[in-house]
Amino acid sequence: MIGRLHTFVYDCPDPGALAEFYAELLGRPVTLREEDWVAIGDQKAWPVLAFQRAEGHRAPAWPDPERPQQAHLDVWVEDIDTAEQRVLELGATLLRTEAKGATVWFRVYADPAGHPFCLEYDAR
């Protein structure tokens, strides 16, 4: 191992707003707030998510290969319907639902800045 992942960074037009979205989604506190950079999570431990201002940001248009997803998070949830209601209230947009048989396995959303993320049923 050369190093360890410390921060996952999203480019976005409004770092504060996107950090608040993910802080609420993941139950992680905002731990650093600057004009063009906001981070959530413990700065000394992984995972830390950071959001940096990118002027002229072009949101991904998943699954369009001209504007690919760039990166995404998978978030395990116990109740996918309740989780969906909450992320939609926070400003997410539903993009697609996947099922295995009669069970919804995961759903793909866009965060308020257009980055895809998935809510997945925690089948452990």
C-alpha positions as CSV (number, residue, x, y, z in Angstrom):
1,M,0.0,0.0,0.0
2,I,1.3,3.4,-1.0
3,G,-1.3,5.4,0.9
4,R,-4.9,5.5,2.1
5,L,-7.9,7.2,0.7
6,H,-8.7,10.2,2.9
7,T,-10.9,12.5,0.9
8,F,-13.4,12.0,-2.0
9,V,-13.9,15.4,-3.7
10,Y,-16.9,16.4,-5.8
11,D,-16.7,19.5,-8.1
12,C,-19.9,21.5,-7.9
13,P,-21.3,25.0,-8.3
14,D,-22.3,25.4,-4.6
15,P,-20.1,23.5,-2.2
16,G,-22.1,24.5,0.9
17,A,-25.4,23.4,-0.4
18,L,-24.0,20.1,-1.7
19,A,-22.2,19.4,1.6
20,E,-25.4,20.0,3.5
21,F,-27.2,17.5,1.2
22,Y,-24.6,14.8,1.8
23,A,-24.3,15.6,5.5
24,E,-28.0,14.9,6.0
25,L,-28.0,11.9,3.7
26,L,-25.0,10.2,5.4
27,G,-25.4,11.6,9.0
28,R,-21.9,13.1,8.9
29,P,-21.2,16.6,10.3
30,V,-19.8,19.5,8.3
31,T,-16.3,19.7,9.7
32,L,-14.6,22.3,7.4
33,R,-16.3,25.3,5.7
34,E,-14.4,27.7,3.4
35,E,-15.7,29.8,0.6
36,D,-14.8,27.3,-2.2
37,W,-14.3,24.1,-0.1
38,V,-16.6,22.3,2.3
39,A,-15.9,18.9,3.9
40,I,-18.0,16.5,5.9
41,G,-16.7,13.7,8.2
42,D,-13.8,13.3,10.6
43,Q,-10.7,15.0,9.0
44,K,-8.4,12.4,10.6
45,A,-10.3,9.3,9.5
46,W,-11.8,8.0,6.3
47,P,-14.2,8.6,4.7
48,V,-14.2,12.4,4.2
49,L,-16.3,13.9,1.4
50,A,-15.3,17.3,0.2
51,F,-17.0,19.7,-2.2
52,Q,-15.1,22.3,-4.2
53,R,-16.5,25.1,-6.3
54,A,-16.0,24.6,-10.0
55,E,-17.1,27.6,-12.1
56,G,-18.8,26.5,-15.2
57,H,-19.5,23.0,-13.8
58,R,-21.4,20.7,-16.2
59,A,-23.5,18.2,-14.3
60,P,-23.2,14.5,-15.4
61,A,-26.1,13.3,-17.5
62,W,-26.1,9.6,-16.6
63,P,-26.1,7.4,-18.6
64,D,-25.2,9.7,-21.4
65,P,-21.5,8.8,-22.4
66,E,-21.0,12.4,-23.6
67,R,-21.4,13.6,-19.9
68,P,-20.6,10.4,-17.9
69,Q,-21.3,9.9,-14.2
70,Q,-17.7,10.7,-13.3
71,A,-18.1,9.1,-9.8
72,H,-20.9,7.9,-7.6
73,L,-21.6,6.7,-4.1
74,D,-23.5,3.5,-3.1
75,V,-25.4,4.1,0.2
76,W,-26.8,1.0,2.0
77,V,-30.3,1.6,3.6
78,E,-32.6,-0.6,5.6
79,D,-35.8,0.8,4.2
80,I,-35.4,2.0,0.6
81,D,-38.8,3.6,0.4
82,T,-38.3,5.8,3.5
83,A,-34.8,6.6,2.4
84,E,-36.1,7.6,-1.0
85,Q,-38.7,9.9,0.5
86,R,-36.0,11.7,2.5
87,V,-33.5,12.2,-0.3
88,L,-36.2,13.5,-2.6
89,E,-37.1,16.0,0.2
90,L,-33.4,17.0,0.3
91,G,-33.4,17.8,-3.4
92,A,-32.4,14.5,-5.1
93,T,-34.0,13.3,-8.4
94,L,-34.9,9.7,-9.0
95,L,-33.2,8.4,-12.2
96,R,-33.8,4.7,-12.2
97,T,-35.1,1.7,-10.1
98,E,-33.6,-1.8,-10.3
99,A,-35.3,-4.9,-8.9
100,K,-34.4,-8.5,-8.4
101,G,-37.6,-10.4,-8.6
102,A,-40.2,-8.6,-6.4
103,T,-37.5,-6.9,-4.3
104,V,-36.3,-3.4,-5.2
105,W,-32.5,-3.9,-5.0
106,F,-31.3,-0.3,-5.7
107,R,-32.4,3.0,-7.0
108,V,-30.2,5.6,-8.9
109,Y,-30.6,9.3,-8.0
110,A,-29.0,12.5,-8.9
111,D,-27.9,14.8,-6.1
112,P,-28.8,18.5,-6.3
113,A,-25.7,19.2,-8.5
114,G,-26.5,16.3,-10.8
115,H,-24.0,13.6,-9.5
116,P,-25.5,10.1,-9.5
117,F,-25.7,8.1,-6.3
118,C,-27.4,4.8,-5.4
119,L,-29.6,3.8,-2.5
120,E,-29.2,0.1,-2.1
121,Y,-31.2,-2.3,0.1
122,D,-28.9,-3.6,2.8
123,A,-29.4,-7.4,2.5
124,R,-26.7,-8.4,5.0
